[in-house]
Each structure stands twice: as structure tokens, then as C-alpha cells.
Amino acid sequence: MTQTRHEPTGQAAMKMHQLITADGTRVGDELLDPFVQDVDENTLTSLYRDMVVIRRIDVEATALQRQGQVALWPPMLGQEASQVGSVRAVEKDDFIFPTYRENGVAYIRGAKLPGIMGTWRGNMNTGWDPYEVNMATPQIIIGAQTLHATGYAMGIAMEGKEAMAIAYLGDGATSQGDVHESMVFAASFQAPVVFFCQNNHWAISEPVGLQSAVPIAGRAPGYGIPGLQVDGNDVLAVLAATRWAARRARSGGGPSFIEAVTYRMGPHTTADDPTRYRGVTELEEWAAKDPLDRLRTYLLNAGMLDAAGEAAIAADADAVAAELRDACINIPDPEPMSAFADIYVDAHPVLDREREQYRRYLASFAGQPGAGHQVQGSAS
Ligand SMILES: Cc1ncc(C[n+]2csc(CCOP(=O)(O)OP(=O)(O)O)c2C)c(N)n1
């Protein structure tokens, strides 16, 4: 059977909301404008600062992987506006359910750098206490977090709290059954959940056209959920769109679906080589829509940023990168048997068996150079 690859046929039919164009011009949008009335010079420059800092984090973490200090890293290069704009709309009491790519979201939400890096260094099962920052730890199973977010949001509704859950997902995730089940439940129970889909155009090597024959946000109304398509490289528009969805959720309006149209400029992870499946011109087209460049141009033209301001932001970003490198390299190696700790609350026979097998495996190295203390006890 021939596989059909196609671009989303209805792309042009759906309005893509935008507030700052790729050349840095502020444009109006009837739906979004009311949600950013309060955004002043300080807020705009802080949005820019956040994007510069998370890009710097991303570059440093990618370098650390290349230097063998972390096992794997999923770059967010190009998706800074989607991550910053959305998380800045999230309130303290709201709960975030990310994928593995929302390391910028995690940083801005308050997760500490050793925690962010620990999982990718292979030193920690989980990098932070979800209840300390109201953000779940990275989800590797594609789409599973949308179920968690919907269930959590149903809980919020049952408790009568004024809060929301937000699930981050990719365009590829929309092909997963979990996502569709979540949307059915969210609509049926009017759960205060926001589905925030970053359409970065690729699910590893599969293009978005293979995931959906229509714009991704265009599917949501079929579930009874309003869908909004926003320019995911426009941080102001993303902030406004997420505030729109958050207001609906918190005021009893039920779920919303946002498709932030963005682009993954780097590889899927540091283990991937995108030159094998995507053309160079595509990357060039998206480089011209860089999320940092457009806000920088806007701020410079509006006199809200100057060379001294830029230098200060760059220095902040370099300081965070140095802190990240230091934190990452100095994460202590865990005691090997601790891999079995904190998996289940109660004893579990399968885990008990695996623990014993692993203990024997480690013991088989006894007496060999470098065997050290590895066979000692169990931390579970
Ligand atoms: C259930 C499941 N199936 C397959 C995979 C392997 N996998 C990891 S990432 C990925 C693509 C995800 O693409 P997308 O949802 O668009 O998110 P992106 O990585 O582009 O941010 C796949 C198929 C997985 N982790 N989980």
C-alpha cells in the first residue's frame, strides 16, 4: 500500500492569531488584544529575557551532551516563545503536565537546574518534587500526560477550586489514542484543562501532514472543545491565547485546545539527525521567523531595549548557563541499587525479582577494577 503524505489541507482556512509579526511589527487581534492590555514595557522585556535565558540553557545542555556529560537532551531551539508565553499565563495553583521538551517551562516554573539536568544525566528517576512547583516531571510516553491533566482537572472541578491543569503535547501526540480519550473526557465533564499543542512540524521524522489532514486545532471542535491556532513564535500572542484558555477553564468554561504553530529548529533529540529527513530550505524559512529576533526587533524599535539592556540580559543568560554546567557536572552519582527506590509505595514481586537480579549482576563485577562499592545494599 502506498503511504500518503500530505500537507494539512485546511491550513489556510483556519485563522492563525498573531500580535507581533516576523518582522517585529505589532498588529491587532480582536480576540487576543484584551488579554494583553496590562503587558507593559517591563513585562515585554522580561518575556524577552526569559526566552534568551532558556535558549542559553538549551545551548549549554546540548553542549553538555556532546561532551558526554548528559546521556540525551531534547532541544527546544525555536520553541522558546511557545514555552515562555504559555507558562507565563499559568498561575501558582494551576498544575502543569509537560512532555520531555518543556525544560524551558520547568525552569521558568521554578524547577532547579540540578533537577532539570539530573534525569538527562541519568542520575535521577525524577528531577523535582511535582508538588513543590505544581508541575509533573517529564513524560516520555507520548500523550499520556493529557490523561493525567484531564483527570487532575476533573478533580479540581469536583473540589470546586478556581484553577486549571495544562497539558503540553506535540503534533505527533495527536495521533495517540490517549490524547483523544482525554479530549472526550475533558469535554464530557467540562474539565478545566488546557491542551497546549506545540506543532513543531515533526514527530521525529514524521511530518505534521501525516498526523492530521486538517489543522490540529481544527479537530478540537469535533470533541466540543474550542480550538485556537496561534503563532507559536510570537510570545505575546501565545501569552494572550493561553490567558484566553485559562480564563475559560478557571471560570467554569471547560477545556480549550491551543495549537501553537512553531518549529523545532534542532534535532528531535541529540540522538537524532534531521538532515536525513528534512530539507534545508524549510529550516531557512523558519529561521526568518525566529521567536527571539522578532521581539528583539519590536523592543529595539519601540525604544524599550538598547545595547546596555541586551548586554545585561546576555550576562544573566551566561550566568545561568555557568550555573547549569556546574550543577550538572556535580550531581552526585547515585548508589546503583537506589534505582529501585520510590517506584511503588508497597512491595511488588516483579520489582523484588528485578532488584535481586540486578544485585547479582552487580556482584558479578566484584574483584574487578572499578567495582568499588556497587554491590552494597539497597536503598529501597
Ligand atoms: C507511546 C509512545 N510511542 C512512541 C514513542 C517514541 N517517541 C518518542 S518522541 C516521539 C515523537 C513525538 O512527536 P511530537 O508529539 O510531535 O512531539 P515533539 O517530540 O516533536 O515535541 C515518538 C514517536 C514514545 N515515547 N511513546
The ligand as a MOL file (V3000), in Angstrom:
LIG
                    3D

  0  0  0     0  0            999 V3000
M  V30 BEGIN CTAB
M  V30 COUNTS 26 27 0 0 0
M  V30 BEGIN ATOM
M  V30 1 C 3.6020 5.8650 23.3600 0
M  V30 2 C 4.9070 6.2090 22.6960 0
M  V30 3 N 5.1160 5.8540 21.4100 0
M  V30 4 C 6.2690 6.1530 20.7940 0
M  V30 5 C 7.2590 6.8260 21.4760 0
M  V30 6 C 8.5760 7.1820 20.7790 0
M  V30 7 N 8.6110 8.6340 20.5160 0 CHG=1
M  V30 8 C 9.3310 9.4730 21.2940 0
M  V30 9 S 9.1770 11.0550 20.8190 0
M  V30 10 C 8.1550 10.6610 19.5400 0
M  V30 11 C 7.6030 11.7290 18.6200 0
M  V30 12 C 6.7840 12.7570 19.3380 0
M  V30 13 O 6.4720 13.8210 18.4890 0
M  V30 14 P 5.5840 15.0310 18.9550 0
M  V30 15 O 4.4210 14.5450 19.7490 0
M  V30 16 O 5.2830 15.8510 17.7590 0
M  V30 17 O 6.4990 15.8500 19.9700 0
M  V30 18 P 7.9210 16.5260 19.7510 0
M  V30 19 O 8.9440 15.4970 20.1590 0
M  V30 20 O 8.0330 16.9260 18.3100 0
M  V30 21 O 7.9690 17.7000 20.6710 0
M  V30 22 C 7.9540 9.2830 19.4980 0
M  V30 23 C 7.1090 8.6010 18.4950 0
M  V30 24 C 7.0180 7.1620 22.8360 0
M  V30 25 N 7.9150 7.8200 23.5660 0
M  V30 26 N 5.8220 6.8630 23.4100 0
M  V30 END ATOM
M  V30 BEGIN BOND
M  V30 1 1 1 2
M  V30 2 1 2 3
M  V30 3 2 2 26
M  V30 4 2 3 4
M  V30 5 1 4 5
M  V30 6 1 5 6
M  V30 7 2 5 24
M  V30 8 1 6 7
M  V30 9 2 7 8
M  V30 10 1 7 22
M  V30 11 1 8 9
M  V30 12 1 9 10
M  V30 13 1 10 11
M  V30 14 2 10 22
M  V30 15 1 11 12
M  V30 16 1 12 13
M  V30 17 1 13 14
M  V30 18 2 14 15
M  V30 19 1 14 16
M  V30 20 1 14 17
M  V30 21 1 17 18
M  V30 22 2 18 19
M  V30 23 1 18 20
M  V30 24 1 18 21
M  V30 25 1 22 23
M  V30 26 1 24 25
M  V30 27 1 24 26
M  V30 END BOND
M  V30 END CTAB
M  END
